[in-house]
Amino acid sequence: MLDKLENFMNGLTDMDWGWWPVLFLRPQKDQEMDNRMLLKLTLVFGSLVGVLFLLVLILGATRPLTLSDILTFILFCLLFGWVLFFVIYKATFAYFWDRRARRLRHPQD
């Protein structure tokens, strides 16, 4: 079952469109995704998650927002988006990518 899930997840990460606009960051299939590379991905995709969360908060506001409210929301949403993206990506896509990378580097293990 874990092998099937790994194949599915790696099938998604092997597609170029999923890496746009940071295709240049994608490691070789036998290289693990280190935290430094994942932090670079997080700046792009985690920011997008944060902006989407910000839109939800602003659209769902029940009172007029002040500039201070909006700036606080922006900071909170960006931090939330970065942490959420990093943790979820690390525990899912990066985990399965690294599993395959180790197997490709040491096929007899």
C-alpha positions as CSV (number, residue, x, y, z in Angstrom):
1,M,0.0,0.0,0.0
2,L,2.8,2.4,0.9
3,D,4.5,1.6,-2.5
4,K,1.3,2.5,-4.3
5,L,1.0,5.8,-2.4
6,E,4.7,6.5,-3.1
7,N,4.2,5.9,-6.8
8,F,1.2,8.2,-6.9
9,M,2.9,11.0,-5.0
10,N,6.1,10.8,-7.0
11,G,4.1,10.7,-10.2
12,L,2.7,14.1,-9.2
13,T,6.0,15.6,-8.3
14,D,7.6,14.3,-11.5
15,M,5.2,16.4,-13.6
16,D,6.8,19.7,-14.7
17,W,3.6,21.7,-14.3
18,G,3.6,21.1,-10.5
19,W,6.9,22.9,-10.2
20,W,6.1,26.0,-12.2
21,P,7.6,28.6,-11.7
22,V,10.4,26.9,-9.8
23,L,11.2,23.9,-12.0
24,F,14.9,24.7,-11.6
25,L,14.6,23.8,-7.9
26,R,13.5,20.2,-8.5
27,P,16.3,17.9,-7.5
28,Q,17.3,14.8,-9.5
29,K,15.3,11.7,-8.7
30,D,18.2,10.2,-6.8
31,Q,18.7,13.4,-4.7
32,E,16.7,14.0,-1.5
33,M,14.7,17.2,-1.0
34,D,16.7,19.0,1.7
35,N,15.2,21.7,4.0
36,R,17.0,24.5,2.2
37,M,15.3,23.6,-1.1
38,L,12.0,23.1,0.6
39,L,12.3,26.6,2.2
40,K,12.7,28.1,-1.3
41,L,9.6,26.2,-2.4
42,T,7.8,27.4,0.7
43,L,8.6,31.1,-0.1
44,V,6.7,30.7,-3.4
45,F,3.9,28.2,-2.7
46,G,3.5,28.9,1.0
47,S,3.0,32.6,0.2
48,L,0.3,31.6,-2.2
49,V,-1.4,29.5,0.5
50,G,-1.1,32.5,2.8
51,V,-2.6,34.9,0.3
52,L,-5.6,32.5,-0.3
53,F,-6.1,32.3,3.5
54,L,-5.9,36.1,3.7
55,L,-8.6,36.4,1.0
56,V,-10.8,34.1,3.1
57,L,-10.3,36.2,6.2
58,I,-10.9,39.5,4.5
59,L,-14.0,38.3,2.6
60,G,-15.4,36.7,5.8
61,A,-14.8,39.8,7.9
62,T,-17.9,40.8,9.8
63,R,-16.8,44.4,10.4
64,P,-14.9,47.0,8.5
65,L,-11.1,46.4,8.7
66,T,-8.6,49.0,9.6
67,L,-5.2,49.3,8.0
68,S,-3.7,47.8,11.1
69,D,-6.1,44.8,10.9
70,I,-5.1,44.2,7.3
71,L,-1.4,44.4,8.0
72,T,-1.8,42.0,11.0
73,F,-3.8,39.6,8.8
74,I,-1.1,39.8,6.1
75,L,1.7,38.9,8.5
76,F,-0.3,36.2,10.2
77,C,-1.5,34.7,6.9
78,L,2.0,34.6,5.4
79,L,3.5,33.0,8.4
80,F,0.6,30.5,8.6
81,G,0.9,29.7,4.9
82,W,4.6,29.2,5.1
83,V,4.4,26.9,8.2
84,L,1.4,24.9,6.8
85,F,3.0,24.4,3.4
86,F,6.4,23.4,4.8
87,V,5.0,20.9,7.3
88,I,2.5,19.3,4.9
89,Y,4.9,19.1,2.0
90,K,7.7,17.7,4.2
91,A,5.4,15.0,5.6
92,T,4.0,14.0,2.2
93,F,5.6,14.8,-1.1
94,A,9.2,15.3,0.3
95,Y,8.9,12.1,2.3
96,F,8.0,10.0,-0.7
97,W,10.5,11.7,-2.9
98,D,13.3,11.0,-0.4
99,R,12.2,7.4,0.0
100,R,12.6,6.9,-3.8
101,A,15.9,8.9,-3.8
102,R,17.4,6.6,-1.2
103,R,16.2,3.5,-3.1
104,L,17.7,4.8,-6.4
105,R,21.0,5.5,-4.7
106,H,21.2,2.2,-3.0
107,P,19.1,-0.2,-5.1
108,Q,20.2,-3.4,-3.3
109,D,19.1,-2.3,0.2
